Amino acid sequence: MKILYNTIALILFFSNILLSNAVASDKENIKILNIINHQRMLSQQITKAYLYAGNKINIDEANEEINRSLKELRNSYQEINSLTKNSKFKKSIYSIKKSSMKFNTLSKKPLNAKNIELILNLSESILNQSEQTVLLLKREIYNNNSKIIAILGQQEMLAQRIAKYYIAYQSNRSEDTKRKMKKSINRFTKNHKTIMKYKEVTPNIRKRLGEIDRLWGIANKFYINIEKGELPLTVFETSDNITHKVNDIIKIYTLQVK
């Protein structure tokens, strides 16, 4: 009987160690996940701001957003490298870093058909690389909130991506641009419904989701009438406000990871 008790005690001891390591790893990986979430949003925000500045709309704020976002993108690589020794993450992040360095050059070029295509393709390439890193991270995280944090991170990005395609369409009148915008709108709507149904939605979070609903209602009117290209300044500001509101919710869920 004593041997049995000792065996159980050892199992519990090592189980607690494993659980403690998993929790520590989760906290680290969710920090990284939040940085990657921010990176994929920035890949769209920089391009959106470039297109706005190039179209002579909200020039000062758009250029300020480009400079701020480029700096945040550069800093994000150093943050991740300081948080992990995982070679897969480091390799993936290095690949994103190499690609995103092209933003520094492209964002300073004049707006023309060639440069619009180049920066749109670059933003999509960086986004795809970031999405792959998110998939790697999700396999490493056990905390339940990681799934909703990943979805919220996608919402941050989509708010910028939809606005990016809205202003891009005013520049190139491409049906492919319009199609990609509508596809992003469908994903944003689907994600929002998933978040609303999440069991851990508190009254505080529900209030913030209501604020996002209100902002989305404003922006979506312009997206529906994309051909008219009305009030692009409202779209610019609303997309940023939605991103900030979503980020507030991400912070709440992140704090719940003990």
N, C-alpha and C positions, 0 to 999 in steps of 0.2 A: 504493500500500500504506500509506503514511504517513497519507493522508487517511482510509483505512478504520480504522486504529488510533485516530486522533483521534476519529473518529465513535463508535467503540465506547466509548472512554474517556468521551466526553460522555454517552452513553446510560447508562453505569454510574454516572456522577456524579449525574445527575439522578434515576436510579432509586433511588439510595441516599438522596437528599434526600426523595423521595416516601415511601419506606419509613420513614424516620426520622419524618416528619410523621404518618404513619399510626399508628406505634407510640405517639407522644406523644398523639395524639388518642384512641387506644384506652385508654391509661392514664387520661386525663381522663374519658372516657365511661364506663369501668367504675366509676370512683369515683361518678359520677352515678347509674349503674345501681344500685349498692349503696345509695345514699341513697333512691332510689325504691323499691327492695325493702323497705327499712326503713319507708318511709311506708305502703306497702300492708299491711304487717304491723300497724303501729300503728292503722290504720283499724279493724282487727278487734279488736285487743287492748283498746283503749279501750272499745269497746262491750261486749266480754266482761266487763271489770272493772266497768262500770256495772251490768250485769245481776246480777253476783255481789253487789255492795254493796247493790243494791236488794232482793235476796232475803235480805239479812241473813246472807250466807255469806262468811266470810273478809273481813269488812268493812274492817279496817285495811289489810291488804295490798292489797285491791282498790282502795281509795281512793288509796293510795300509788302504785299502778300507773297509775291514771288521771292523777294529777298529773305523774308522771315522763314518761308517754307524750305528754301534751299539750305539755310543754316540749320534748321531742325532736322532735315534729312541727313546732313553731314554728321551732326552730333549723335544721331540715332545709332550709327554703326559702332561708335566708340562705346556707347552705353551697353549694347548687346555683347560686345567683346569682353566687357568687364564683368558681365553677369554669368557667362557660360564658358565651359571648356569643351562643349559638344562640337566635335569637328564637322558634323553635318550642318549644324546651324551656322557655324563660322564660314563654311564654304558657300552656303546659300547666300548669306549676308554679303560676302565679298563680291559675289556675282551681281547682286543688286547694286552695290556701291559702284562697281565699274560702269554699269549701265547708266545709273543716275547722274554720273559726272557729266554726261552729255547735256543734261539740263542747263548747266552753267553756260554752255555755248549757245544752245538753241534759244534759250529764253531771252537772249540779247539780239537775236536776229529779227529783221523786219518781217511783217506779216505778208506772206504771199502763199500761193497754192502749194508750192514745194515745202515750205517750212511748216505750214499747217499739217500736211501729211506726215512729215518727219516727227513733229512733236506729239501728234496723236498716236503714231505707232510706238514711239518711245514710252509714252505713258502706259500704253497697254502692255508692252513688254515687261516693264518694271512691275506693273500690277500682277501679271501672271507669275512672275518669279516670287513675289511676296505671297501670293495665294499658295504656292507650293510649300513655302516655309511654314505657313499657318497649318497646312495639312501635316507636316512633320511634327509640329508642336502638339497638335491635338492628340497624336498617338502617345505623347509623353506625359499628358496631364490627366489626373484621375478626378480632380475636383469637378463636381457637377456644374458649377457656374462657368466653367471654361467654355462650354458649348454656347451659352447665351452671350458671353463676352465676345466670342468669335463672330457671332451673328451681328451683334451691335457694332463691332468693328467694321463689318461689311456695310452696315447702314451709314456709318461715317463716310466711308469711301463712296457709296452710291449717291449720297446727297451731292457730293462734288462731281461725280462722274456724269450724272444727269445734267447738271448745270453746264458742265464742260461741253457735252454734246449739243445742248441748247444753243450756246453761243457759237459753237463750231458750225452749226447748220446755217447761222446767219452769215458765216464767212464762205462756206463752200456749196451750200444748197444741195448737198449730197443725200440721196435717198438712203444710202447705207448708214450715214450719220444719224438720220431720223430713226431708222430701224434699231440701231444700237441704243439710242436714247429710250425708246419705248420698251425694249427688252430690260433695260436697267430699272425703269419705272415698275415693271411687273415684278421684278425681284425685290425691290424696295417694299412694295405693297405686301408681297407674300411674307417677307421677313417681319414686317410690322405686326401682321396677324399672329405669327409664331411667338413673338415677344409678348404680346398682349395675353396669350394663353399660358405663358410660363407660370408655373405654380409659385415661384418666389417673387411675383410682382406685388410689391408693397403699395400702400396708398401714396407714399411719397413718389415712388417710381411711376405709378399710374398717373399722377398729376403731371409729371414731366412728359410722359408719353402723350398726354392730352395736349400739352403745349406743342409737341412735335406734330400732332394731328392738325392743329390750327395753322402752323407754318406751312405744312405740306399742302393744305387746302389752298393757301395763297399761291404757292409756286406752281402747283399742278394746273391751275387755270391757264397759265402761260405755256406750260408744256403741251397741253391739249391743242392750243392754238399756235404751235411752233412756227407755222408759215408766216404769221403776222410779225413775229419777233418783237412783241410789245414789252415795254418796261424791263429791259434786260438788267437794269440796276437793281430792281426788286428781286430778280432771280439770284443775282450775285449775293446780295445781303441775306436773303432767306436761306440759301444753301449753306452759308457759313453759320447762321443761327441754328439750323437743324443739326449740323455737325457738332456744335458746342453743346447742345442739349443732349445729344446721344452720348457724348464723351462724359457728361455729368453722371449719366446712368451707369456707364462702364466703371467709373470710380466707385460708385456705391457697391456694385457687385464685387469689385476687386477687394474692397475693404472687408468683405465677408469671408475672404479666404484667410483663415487663421494660421 
